Structures are given as structure tokens and as C-alpha cells.
Amino acid sequence: MSDTLFSKIIAKQIPAKIQYEDDQYLVIHDIQPAAPVHLLVIPKKPIATLNDMTPADAGLVGGCFLVAQKVMRGLGHSDYRCVFNCGPGAQQSVFHLHLHVLAGRSFTWPPG
């Protein structure tokens, strides 16, 4: 596994507030939340960015949205925003693919 913050969290080497976990995904609370609810859906398979995924990864990456839906339903949210940041220019800071899921406030478009 790659040596990123998220790979260490997945391996339980670094603590995190875990909201959900299964064999393929880990969902944690963001340590710098941008909304009252700010979760990160992290595939356990290390993929650095969307640019690094292959056609074989399509199901895993698409599954991030199904995990987000399941977790948000469980938390009672039907309105939320999902964001993948891809690369440093898009503010990706951990190079292990992850989906930001934000809720609990109104959002504007386009984002700031």
C-alpha cells in the first residue's frame, strides 16, 4: 500500500473518527471540516488521483457515491455535496483518492 496519511489511517496506524467501514471503503470525518458534516469516503485501494484510475477502477470509484448515499441516509441527510479534488491545483492535499461529502448547510454555485 502507498505511504499516505490515508493508507496509515486505513491500516489503523493513525487514529481517525470513523463513520463507516467495510472491506473496500473507509469513511472518516474530515479534520478541517468545511461544513457541519464533512466526511471523506476513501477507497482502501490506493489510487493517487482520478487521473491515475484505470477502467478496472470504475466500479470502485463509482461505489464511493453509493457509500456516500448510504452514510448520508443513515445520518438523516438527503441534501449534500460530493467532490473529488484532482491534483494540487484543485486543492488535493492527500494523494490517495477520496470523495468529500458535505452537508448541514446551504451551498452556493459555483463553489468558491
C-alpha positions as CSV (number, residue, x, y, z in Angstrom):
1,M,0.0,0.0,0.0
2,S,1.2,3.5,-0.7
3,D,2.6,5.5,2.2
4,T,0.0,8.3,2.6
5,L,-1.9,9.7,5.6
6,F,-5.0,7.7,4.4
7,S,-3.1,4.5,3.9
8,K,-1.9,4.8,7.5
9,I,-5.5,5.5,8.7
10,I,-6.8,2.5,6.8
11,A,-4.0,0.4,8.4
12,K,-5.1,1.8,11.8
13,Q,-1.6,3.3,12.4
14,I,-3.1,6.8,12.8
15,P,-6.4,7.4,14.6
16,A,-9.4,8.9,12.9
17,K,-13.1,9.4,13.7
18,I,-14.6,6.6,11.6
19,Q,-18.2,6.9,10.5
20,Y,-18.3,3.7,8.3
21,E,-16.1,0.9,7.2
22,D,-16.4,-2.2,5.0
23,D,-14.0,-4.3,3.0
24,Q,-13.5,-1.7,0.3
25,Y,-14.1,1.7,1.9
26,L,-13.4,3.7,4.9
27,V,-15.5,6.8,5.8
28,I,-13.9,9.3,8.2
29,H,-14.7,12.8,9.5
30,D,-12.5,15.5,7.9
31,I,-10.2,17.1,10.5
32,Q,-10.7,20.5,8.9
33,P,-14.5,20.5,8.1
34,A,-15.9,22.9,5.6
35,A,-19.5,22.2,6.6
36,P,-21.2,20.9,9.8
37,V,-21.0,17.4,8.2
38,H,-17.8,16.8,6.2
39,L,-16.9,13.2,5.6
40,L,-14.3,11.6,3.4
41,V,-15.1,8.4,1.5
42,I,-11.8,6.6,0.9
43,P,-11.4,3.5,-1.2
44,K,-9.0,1.2,0.5
45,K,-7.2,0.5,-2.8
46,P,-4.7,3.3,-3.2
47,I,-5.3,5.4,-6.3
48,A,-3.4,8.7,-6.2
49,T,-5.8,10.8,-8.2
50,L,-8.7,10.5,-10.7
51,N,-6.0,10.8,-13.4
52,D,-4.5,7.6,-12.1
53,M,-7.6,5.4,-12.2
54,T,-8.0,2.7,-14.8
55,P,-11.1,1.3,-16.4
56,A,-10.8,-1.6,-13.9
57,D,-11.2,1.0,-11.1
58,A,-14.5,2.4,-12.4
59,G,-16.7,0.3,-10.1
60,L,-14.7,1.1,-7.1
61,V,-14.6,4.8,-7.7
62,G,-18.3,4.8,-8.6
63,G,-19.0,2.9,-5.5
64,C,-17.8,5.9,-3.4
65,F,-21.1,7.6,-4.3
66,L,-23.2,4.6,-3.1
67,V,-21.2,4.6,0.1
68,A,-21.8,8.3,0.5
69,Q,-25.6,7.8,-0.1
70,K,-25.7,5.0,2.5
71,V,-23.9,7.0,5.1
72,M,-25.8,10.2,4.5
73,R,-29.1,8.4,4.6
74,G,-28.0,6.9,7.9
75,L,-27.3,10.4,9.2
76,G,-30.6,11.8,8.0
77,H,-29.3,13.9,5.2
78,S,-30.8,14.0,1.7
79,D,-29.1,17.2,0.6
80,Y,-25.4,17.1,0.3
81,R,-22.5,17.8,-2.0
82,C,-19.9,15.3,-3.2
83,V,-16.5,16.5,-4.5
84,F,-13.4,14.8,-5.8
85,N,-10.4,17.1,-5.9
86,C,-7.8,16.1,-8.5
87,G,-4.3,17.4,-8.2
88,P,-2.7,20.2,-6.3
89,G,-4.3,22.9,-8.4
90,A,-7.7,21.6,-7.3
91,Q,-6.6,21.6,-3.6
92,Q,-6.0,17.8,-3.4
93,S,-3.6,17.5,-0.4
94,V,-3.5,13.8,0.2
95,F,-2.7,11.7,-2.9
96,H,-5.0,8.8,-2.2
97,L,-8.3,9.3,-4.0
98,H,-11.1,10.3,-1.7
99,L,-14.6,11.8,-2.0
100,H,-15.6,14.8,0.1
101,V,-19.2,14.6,1.3
102,L,-20.5,17.8,2.8
103,A,-23.9,18.6,4.4
104,G,-25.6,20.5,7.1
105,R,-25.6,24.0,5.4
106,S,-26.6,25.7,2.2
107,F,-24.0,25.7,-0.6
108,T,-23.5,28.2,-3.4
109,W,-22.7,27.6,-7.1
110,P,-20.2,27.9,-8.3
111,P,-18.1,26.9,-5.3
112,G,-15.7,29.5,-4.0
